[in-house]
Structure formats: structure tokens, C-alpha cells
Amino acid sequence: MTESAARTEDTFGPDVTTTRNDALHRYELHVGGELAVQARYIDRPGHVDFTHTETEERFAGRGLAKVLAHFALDDVVASGKRIIPHCPFIYRYLRKHEAYNQCVDWPERPPAGA
């Protein structure tokens, strides 16, 4: 499991922690110990396929999914694997952050909702 903690009082309030939860195949962002955002993935040989990102309703609109996306994508790149964005949120995030382009295998069609 990979974990990172950030103290971001201005934007997010209490402690924000990001974790890769291999047992549940998801990256997680917790606020004050409570699960706020999750990004589900399938770990494939040489690739991590992101399938769905979900923010709990009470944490929506605070930019927390972007924080988790940044952590998750950096973790995949650091592992030497490539990114497959089948999740609409991750797909849109990658389109806005070109620094990851050399590590992405784009799907033939954008995912629905992208």
C-alpha cells in the first residue's frame, strides 16, 4: 500500500490522506479519516486501467478528486507502468495535464462522459 499525507488547511480543512488500496483495487483520499474520493483501477501487466472515480456527495466541489488523480497518476508513473484512462474523470484530467502524455495509452474512443 502506498500512502501520502498532506496538511492543506486553506482548501480542505482537516488532514487529507491519499492511499493506494491494492486489496480493493482503488486509490483513496480520506478527509479526517473518512473516505471522500476513490479511483477504481484494474492492474494489468505493464498498465493500470482506471475505470471509475467517485467523490462522496458531501465532499463534492472541493477539488479533492484532482488531488487524488495527481497522486494516483504519479504512483503509476513511478511504478514504471502505463496509464489507460477508461474513467471519464481521469481521461479529462489527463487531457488537461500533458506532462503525463508519454505514459498514457489512450483508448480508441473517449469514455462516455468524457
Secondary structure, 3 states (H helix, E strand, C coil): CEEEEECCHHHHCCCEEEEEECCCCEEEEEECCEEEEEEEEEEECCEEEEEEEEECHHHCCCCHHHHHHHHHHHHHHHCCCEEEECCHHHHHHHHHCHHHHHHECCCCCCCCCC
